[in-house]
Amino acid sequence: MALQLRPNCEYCDKDLPPSATDARICSYECTFCADCVETKLNNVCPNCGGGFAPRPIRPSQEWRTGVCVTKHPPSDKRVHLKYSVEDVAAHCARLKDIRPEER
């Protein structure tokens, strides 16, 4: 099962194509841009409370049979936060000083 490769930052709605090097994901594939992760979220996923890692780049070329972005296309469903900006800020502030591996 391949990652969804969601097309946008859930916070600011910035486009994050499959080749975006500034896409960040949590273990549930919540997707945000690096700027929002660093400046707004303090490395705290507003949905699950986990931390973020760079989203892997799916190869555009089929180096192995059946394995590339054209064979496993990214999601086209845009995802947006279900929490208010104020709620997200409070949630992230509560958890930002706890390392992700200790949350």
MDTraj code that builds the backbone (N, CA, C; nanometers):
import mdtraj as md
import numpy as np

residues = "MET ALA LEU GLN LEU ARG PRO ASN CYS GLU TYR CYS ASP LYS ASP LEU PRO PRO SER ALA THR ASP ALA ARG ILE CYS SER TYR GLU CYS THR PHE CYS ALA ASP CYS VAL GLU THR LYS LEU ASN ASN VAL CYS PRO ASN CYS GLY GLY GLY PHE ALA PRO ARG PRO ILE ARG PRO SER GLN GLU TRP ARG THR GLY VAL CYS VAL THR LYS HIS PRO PRO SER ASP LYS ARG VAL HIS LEU LYS TYR SER VAL GLU ASP VAL ALA ALA HIS CYS ALA ARG LEU LYS ASP ILE ARG PRO GLU GLU ARG".split()
xyz = np.array([
    [0.0843, -0.1175, 0.0000],
    [0.0000, 0.0000, 0.0000],
    [0.0894, 0.1246, 0.0000],
    [0.0680, 0.2114, -0.0942],
    [0.1495, 0.3320, -0.1086],
    [0.0904, 0.4472, -0.0276],
    [0.1772, 0.5416, 0.0084],
    [0.1303, 0.6633, 0.0742],
    [0.0312, 0.7366, -0.0154],
    [-0.0632, 0.8082, 0.0456],
    [-0.1613, 0.8835, -0.0316],
    [-0.1007, 0.9991, -0.1095],
    [0.0050, 1.0577, -0.0599],
    [0.0637, 1.1780, -0.1187],
    [-0.0436, 1.2845, -0.1388],
    [-0.0948, 1.3324, -0.0269],
    [-0.1992, 1.4353, -0.0307],
    [-0.1467, 1.5604, -0.0995],
    [-0.2338, 1.6322, -0.1716],
    [-0.1886, 1.7396, -0.2603],
    [-0.1667, 1.8766, -0.1976],
    [-0.1921, 1.8899, -0.0683],
    [-0.1858, 2.0249, -0.0103],
    [-0.1505, 2.0218, 0.1378],
    [-0.1071, 2.1381, 0.1858],
    [-0.0855, 2.1581, 0.3288],
    [-0.2226, 2.1740, 0.3936],
    [-0.2482, 2.0985, 0.4964],
    [-0.3779, 2.1037, 0.5638],
    [-0.3982, 2.2346, 0.6391],
    [-0.2915, 2.3076, 0.6656],
    [-0.3027, 2.4331, 0.7396],
    [-0.3206, 2.5522, 0.6454],
    [-0.2272, 2.5712, 0.5532],
    [-0.2307, 2.6911, 0.4669],
    [-0.2796, 2.6640, 0.3253],
    [-0.3035, 2.5380, 0.2914],
    [-0.3536, 2.4956, 0.1601],
    [-0.2517, 2.5115, 0.0473],
    [-0.1246, 2.5252, 0.0805],
    [-0.0199, 2.5317, -0.0216],
    [-0.0188, 2.4014, -0.1010],
    [-0.0015, 2.4111, -0.2317],
    [0.0106, 2.2922, -0.3151],
    [0.1386, 2.2169, -0.2798],
    [0.1272, 2.0852, -0.2647],
    [0.2419, 1.9986, -0.2367],
    [0.2397, 1.8819, -0.3349],
    [0.2928, 1.9033, -0.4550],
    [0.2941, 1.7960, -0.5547],
    [0.3813, 1.6790, -0.5080],
    [0.3712, 1.5651, -0.5749],
    [0.4486, 1.4468, -0.5329],
    [0.5982, 1.4710, -0.5195],
    [0.6521, 1.5664, -0.5937],
    [0.7962, 1.5938, -0.5888],
    [0.8334, 1.7023, -0.4883],
    [0.7390, 1.7502, -0.4086],
    [0.7659, 1.8588, -0.3135],
    [0.8633, 1.8137, -0.2048],
    [0.9725, 1.8861, -0.1928],
    [1.0717, 1.8526, -0.0899],
    [1.0372, 1.9175, 0.0443],
    [0.9379, 2.0055, 0.0460],
    [0.8981, 2.0701, 0.1716],
    [0.7705, 2.0119, 0.2303],
    [0.7267, 1.8956, 0.1823],
    [0.6091, 1.8288, 0.2394],
    [0.6509, 1.7511, 0.3638],
    [0.5708, 1.7599, 0.4669],
    [0.5949, 1.6863, 0.5913],
    [0.4717, 1.6039, 0.6240],
    [0.4922, 1.4834, 0.6795],
    [0.3806, 1.3975, 0.7180],
    [0.4017, 1.3428, 0.8586],
    [0.2899, 1.3099, 0.9233],
    [0.2964, 1.2378, 1.0509],
    [0.2710, 1.0903, 1.0206],
    [0.2634, 1.0069, 1.1214],
    [0.2453, 0.8635, 1.0987],
    [0.1071, 0.8294, 1.0435],
    [0.0133, 0.9242, 1.0487],
    [-0.1194, 0.9030, 0.9908],
    [-0.1321, 0.9683, 0.8532],
    [-0.0213, 1.0156, 0.7990],
    [-0.0139, 1.0812, 0.6688],
    [-0.0780, 1.2197, 0.6664],
    [-0.1040, 1.2779, 0.7836],
    [-0.1467, 1.4173, 0.7857],
    [-0.0348, 1.4943, 0.7172],
    [-0.0688, 1.5880, 0.6315],
    [0.0299, 1.6507, 0.5444],
    [0.0308, 1.8022, 0.5612],
    [0.1492, 1.8560, 0.5818],
    [0.1673, 1.9992, 0.6015],
    [0.2959, 2.0419, 0.5316],
    [0.3077, 2.1701, 0.5016],
    [0.4330, 2.2204, 0.4436],
    [0.5330, 2.2433, 0.5572],
    [0.6598, 2.2447, 0.5236],
    [0.7656, 2.2617, 0.6233],
    [0.7505, 2.3934, 0.6984],
    [0.7106, 2.4993, 0.6274],
    [0.6951, 2.6295, 0.6919],
    [0.5900, 2.6239, 0.8028],
    [0.4749, 2.5644, 0.7761],
    [0.3709, 2.5545, 0.8793],
    [0.4148, 2.4642, 0.9945],
    [0.4821, 2.3527, 0.9624],
    [0.5302, 2.2621, 1.0674],
    [0.6250, 2.3352, 1.1617],
    [0.7128, 2.4179, 1.1058],
    [0.8132, 2.4865, 1.1864],
    [0.7601, 2.6122, 1.2552],
    [0.6792, 2.6910, 1.1856],
    [0.6407, 2.8216, 1.2404],
    [0.5034, 2.8257, 1.3071],
    [0.4145, 2.7365, 1.2689],
    [0.2790, 2.7385, 1.3253],
    [0.2523, 2.6196, 1.4183],
    [0.3068, 2.5039, 1.3840],
    [0.2724, 2.3806, 1.4549],
    [0.3797, 2.3325, 1.5524],
    [0.4986, 2.3891, 1.5449],
    [0.6083, 2.3487, 1.6352],
    [0.6322, 2.1979, 1.6361],
    [0.6258, 2.1374, 1.5171],
    [0.6468, 1.9934, 1.5009],
    [0.5458, 1.9093, 1.5790],
    [0.4251, 1.9608, 1.5953],
    [0.3164, 1.8875, 1.6622],
    [0.2032, 1.8717, 1.5612],
    [0.1648, 1.7491, 1.5302],
    [0.0512, 1.7291, 1.4408],
    [-0.0753, 1.7746, 1.5132],
    [-0.1511, 1.8661, 1.4545],
    [-0.2707, 1.9153, 1.5202],
    [-0.3834, 1.8126, 1.5241],
    [-0.3685, 1.7045, 1.4497],
    [-0.4711, 1.6006, 1.4477],
    [-0.4429, 1.4893, 1.5475],
    [-0.3175, 1.4424, 1.5528],
    [-0.2877, 1.3270, 1.6391],
    [-0.1896, 1.3574, 1.7516],
    [-0.1171, 1.4685, 1.7428],
    [-0.0197, 1.5022, 1.8456],
    [0.1192, 1.4479, 1.8200],
    [0.1368, 1.3733, 1.7123],
    [0.2682, 1.3189, 1.6785],
    [0.3585, 1.4227, 1.6154],
    [0.4778, 1.3793, 1.5804],
    [0.5731, 1.4659, 1.5135],
    [0.5694, 1.4439, 1.3633],
    [0.6554, 1.5145, 1.2923],
    [0.6579, 1.5080, 1.1461],
    [0.7922, 1.4609, 1.0943],
    [0.7883, 1.4069, 0.9727],
    [0.9086, 1.3677, 0.8991],
    [0.8908, 1.4144, 0.7549],
    [1.0015, 1.4343, 0.6835],
    [0.9877, 1.4691, 0.5418],
    [0.9101, 1.3596, 0.4673],
    [0.8184, 1.4010, 0.3808],
    [0.7434, 1.3030, 0.3018],
    [0.8344, 1.2504, 0.1924],
    [0.8408, 1.1189, 0.1755],
    [0.9249, 1.0630, 0.0691],
    [0.8766, 1.1078, -0.0691],
    [0.9699, 1.1139, -0.1624],
    [0.9392, 1.1474, -0.3012],
    [0.9121, 1.0174, -0.3763],
    [0.7963, 1.0091, -0.4398],
    [0.7651, 0.8924, -0.5214],
    [0.8318, 0.9104, -0.6577],
    [0.9074, 0.8112, -0.7036],
    [0.9770, 0.8242, -0.8314],
    [0.8804, 0.8544, -0.9459],
    [0.9205, 0.9473, -1.0320],
    [0.8393, 0.9806, -1.1486],
    [0.8648, 0.8812, -1.2622],
    [0.9804, 0.8178, -1.2590],
    [1.0167, 0.7199, -1.3618],
    [0.9969, 0.5791, -1.3071],
    [0.9561, 0.4895, -1.3914],
    [0.9324, 0.3500, -1.3530],
    [1.0649, 0.2728, -1.3546],
    [1.1407, 0.2843, -1.2452],
    [1.2698, 0.2156, -1.2338],
    [1.2508, 0.0658, -1.2160],
    [1.1418, 0.0289, -1.1516],
    [1.1017, -0.1116, -1.1352],
    [0.9595, -0.1229, -1.1889],
    [0.9262, -0.2333, -1.2471],
    [0.7962, -0.2519, -1.3104],
    [0.6824, -0.2217, -1.2125],
    [0.5961, -0.1284, -1.2540],
    [0.4763, -0.0966, -1.1775],
    [0.4947, -0.0050, -1.0585],
    [0.6162, 0.0472, -1.0394],
    [0.6434, 0.1281, -0.9203],
    [0.6886, 0.2677, -0.9627],
    [0.5941, 0.3608, -0.9677],
    [0.6238, 0.5005, -0.9971],
    [0.4969, 0.5824, -0.9767],
    [0.5088, 0.7133, -0.9862],
    [0.3962, 0.8019, -0.9600],
    [0.2827, 0.7830, -1.0616],
    [0.3139, 0.7419, -1.1844],
    [0.2062, 0.7197, -1.2813],
    [0.1314, 0.5895, -1.2556],
    [0.1972, 0.4916, -1.1988],
    [0.1320, 0.3635, -1.1653],
    [0.0579, 0.3711, -1.0315],
    [0.1072, 0.4550, -0.9413],
    [0.0444, 0.4777, -0.8107],
    [0.0283, 0.6276, -0.7942],
    [-0.0738, 0.6855, -0.8586],
    [-0.0894, 0.8314, -0.8587],
    [-0.1193, 0.8880, -0.7203],
    [-0.0809, 1.0129, -0.6990],
    [-0.1091, 1.0779, -0.5706],
    [-0.2581, 1.1061, -0.5578],
    [-0.2992, 1.1312, -0.4366],
    [-0.4383, 1.1682, -0.4114],
    [-0.4663, 1.3059, -0.4713],
    [-0.5885, 1.3252, -0.5181],
    [-0.6281, 1.4586, -0.5648],
    [-0.7275, 1.5227, -0.4680],
    [-0.7529, 1.4542, -0.3562],
    [-0.8475, 1.5045, -0.2556],
    [-0.7748, 1.5985, -0.1595],
    [-0.8124, 1.7242, -0.1634],
    [-0.7521, 1.8226, -0.0738],
    [-0.8090, 1.8021, 0.0669],
    [-0.7215, 1.8106, 0.1658],
    [-0.7600, 1.7908, 0.3054],
    [-0.7353, 1.9204, 0.3802],
    [-0.8259, 1.9569, 0.4695],
    [-0.8126, 2.0789, 0.5490],
    [-0.8350, 2.0461, 0.6956],
    [-0.7780, 2.1269, 0.7805],
    [-0.7936, 2.1076, 0.9248],
    [-0.9403, 2.1056, 0.9645],
    [-0.9713, 2.0194, 1.0605],
    [-1.1079, 2.0184, 1.1120],
    [-1.1175, 2.0948, 1.2435],
    [-1.0064, 2.1523, 1.2859],
    [-1.0018, 2.2297, 1.4097],
    [-0.9783, 2.3770, 1.3782],
    [-1.0209, 2.4631, 1.4667],
    [-0.9981, 2.6061, 1.4471],
    [-0.8494, 2.6387, 1.4662],
    [-0.8080, 2.7496, 1.4100],
    [-0.6694, 2.7947, 1.4249],
    [-0.6365, 2.8130, 1.5733],
    [-0.7297, 2.8640, 1.6507],
    [-0.7084, 2.8837, 1.7947],
    [-0.6917, 2.7505, 1.8671],
    [-0.7733, 2.6519, 1.8312],
    [-0.7627, 2.5199, 1.8928],
    [-0.6295, 2.4547, 1.8572],
    [-0.5883, 2.4679, 1.7316],
    [-0.4600, 2.4125, 1.6874],
    [-0.3453, 2.4762, 1.7644],
    [-0.3490, 2.6078, 1.7798],
    [-0.2427, 2.6787, 1.8526],
    [-0.2339, 2.6297, 1.9970],
    [-0.3469, 2.6121, 2.0624],
    [-0.3480, 2.5652, 2.2021],
    [-0.2964, 2.4217, 2.2115],
    [-0.3398, 2.3367, 2.1203],
    [-0.2976, 2.1962, 2.1176],
    [-0.1459, 2.1864, 2.0984],
    [-0.0950, 2.2596, 2.0008],
    [0.0485, 2.2556, 1.9711],
    [0.1315, 2.3157, 2.0841],
    [0.0822, 2.4210, 2.1458],
    [0.1531, 2.4829, 2.2585],
    [0.1631, 2.3857, 2.3760],
    [0.0589, 2.3069, 2.3961],
    [0.0561, 2.2115, 2.5072],
    [0.1590, 2.1008, 2.4881],
    [0.1865, 2.0628, 2.3627],
    [0.2725, 1.9474, 2.3361],
    [0.4119, 1.9807, 2.2822],
    [0.4360, 2.1053, 2.2439],
    [0.5599, 2.1388, 2.1719],
    [0.6887, 2.1109, 2.2493],
    [0.6862, 2.1127, 2.3809],
    [0.8067, 2.0901, 2.4588],
    [0.8288, 1.9435, 2.4936],
    [0.7401, 1.8574, 2.4475],
    [0.7558, 1.7133, 2.4668],
    [0.8061, 1.6552, 2.3342],
    [0.9179, 1.5886, 2.3383],
    [0.9740, 1.5306, 2.2164],
    [0.8748, 1.4327, 2.1556],
    [0.8656, 1.4261, 2.0208],
    [0.7679, 1.3379, 1.9564],
    [0.7740, 1.1936, 2.0057],
    [0.8930, 1.1416, 2.0283],
    [0.9036, 1.0020, 2.0721],
    [0.8564, 0.9810, 2.2153],
    [0.8286, 1.0882, 2.2883],
    [0.7803, 1.0782, 2.4260],
    [0.6341, 1.1206, 2.4415],
    [0.5687, 1.1538, 2.3304],
    [0.4285, 1.1984, 2.3388],
    [0.3350, 1.0829, 2.3534],
])
top = md.Topology()
chain = top.add_chain()
for i, resn in enumerate(residues, 1):
    res = top.add_residue(resn, chain, resSeq=i)
    for name in ("N", "CA", "C"):
        top.add_atom(name, md.element.get_by_symbol(name[0]), res)
traj = md.Trajectory(xyz[None], top)
